[in-house]
Amino acid sequence: MTTRELEKKANEIRQDVIKMLLKAGSGHSAGSLGQADIFTALYFEILKHNPKNPLWEDRDRLFLSCGHTVPVRYVTMAHAGYFPRDELKTLRKLGSRLQGHPERTRLPGLESTSGPLGEGLAQASGFAYAARMDGRKFRVYCICSDGEHDSGNHWEAVLFAGKYNLSNLTVIVDRNNIQIDGYTEDVMSLEPLEAKYKAFNWHVLHIDGHNIEEIIDAVNHAKAVYEDPTVIIAHTIPGKGVDFIERLPQWHGMTPNTEEAKKALHELRTLGGRIRSEHE
Amino acid sequence: MLNSKLKLSNKIFEKDIEKRACRDGYGKGLVIAGEKDERVVVLCADLTESTRSHHFQEKFPKRFVEIGVAEQALVTVAAGMAAYGKIPFISSYAIFSPGRNWEQIRTTVALNNVPVKIGGAHAGISVGSDGASHQALEDISLMRVIPNMVVLAPGDAIETRKVVIEAANNGKPTYIRFTREATPVFTTDETPFKIGRAEIFWDSVSDRVQNITHNSVALIACGPLVYEALLAAKKLDAQGVGSIVVNCHTIKPIDEKKIVEVAKECGKVVTVEEHQVNGGLGSAVAEVLARNYPVPMGFIGMNDSFGESGKPDELLEKYGMKSDSIRETVEKIIEKRGGEKDGDFKSQKERWE
């Protein structure tokens, strides 16, 4: 896909996220919209995967540590062909494969069961460690939120991956500066985040988390780092693409009502018509 | 009398019975499991020698992973390795794992349904002089409430070895709790063992069926206290009280059939464990009997209190987990039942059959 096509895809994914959350009536809007460009770049450009054979042995593995943003993963997977888009309507409903927080055993293509924060990086690290033991060539990716950097389990894993030089592991941190109780720097300040990772022997990159080309370039850069694991700090806008959701902590765990969804979809469609990649 | 089919130690009631620590069996089991299956890996949280994981580390250095003092990472890293296809054993003290990392175990191992094997060493009060902060007396409760989890408490070094080897192949999230001190080795290599199957080690009841309503009891035990239950059974036999001693090494899935069977035969049950009475083996047995065949019960274990520093034997004595305490509990229950008429018992029995 061209960059412009990827940007359009991300816009479509945002629209489906809104529709899906409206239908579900509960869920997490801000992070799901904010990560749409990252998920689009991963599923439509970066990952080696096969939607028709989700358990293909040589696929790259994508762990989602912050399980609450799984709506954007479900939508992206549906767009990529893992399952019909119609199934998105079942999010959070009784009997659905699309649980409120992702469960590996229910939907092929999810690599872990997550939701409780701070536990994903350690699982991705264990997976990467085991894969390296067997000389496997696929790569392991993990998406983390910034808020979950408050958790001890996460930093235990940062220590672990740093010590064991897990260069087959790339972490993308969704640095959107919000969490449930407010702005991350007010709740429990994380800065200087780059210096923290460096002190734990990680390779650190910064990108605009809404710039598809920067996302792809950074991941390719990480593939060339053989000494250490790489963390890509992706600066994002929570709620990106919908004016009245952007940057507001209260939208972390809220969904739009019918009126708001209509407004959001209108905004996204208008924006979609204006997408002209700077890179063309 | 001792169940001769089980080929138990022939020195079982002798003073010079061999003593060895369950953790030694854990260490040996890890090596054998590792030899049998190259997917077996061992992760440890800075307690490699004292959990006896060093045997595996020496034999398979590339399959041993040091995690440091980080029990949450210990289990979550293992969950990732298990999702990949490894069979990770994670070694630490029971107080830290599953004590400190319970939610991680619930989410990333049990709900995720991956075969991580949690080795909880230094369980129980017999860890001794380290004191209450290090005496895991709640771990069985913590683990048995989690769906998908298998919970095992082997009785001696040989049984612990067998547990480890079998757990490596069960394909399920599994918790193995074991103790620190050298304790009597009452089973042998030939003693049959199967996860989920409780074994009758002693039976001095069957030939006195006439007396069962007043004079017999089933002792259902796990861990090294199975041996104390056997000692109690022998003393009771000398007093004319018949008993059945069940080694209930698998607390989940519990052997309901065997438990109901011995309850029916004896009419009274006493459970024996080095664990809080709240939520442990005793509770698991009580749940089975309440549903199927309620009988009077006694509970040997910690009674809602913490331990303290002391020698293992002193502590077991003080907190009422040695054979004399078991015997006294049995006597009290028999006394109570003795006050009732046979008819009462029969009608109760009929009601439940």
Interface residues (C-beta under 8 A of the other chain):
Chain A: F63 E103 R104 T105 E111 S112 T113 S114 G115 P116 G118 E119 A122 Q123 A124 S125 G126 F127 A128 Y129 A130 A131 M133 G152 N153 E156 A157 L159 F160
Chain B: V41 K62 R63 V65 I67 G68 A70 Q72 A73 T76 V77 A78 A79 G80 M81 A82 A83 Y84 G85 K86 P88 E103 Q104 T107 T108 L111 N112 N113
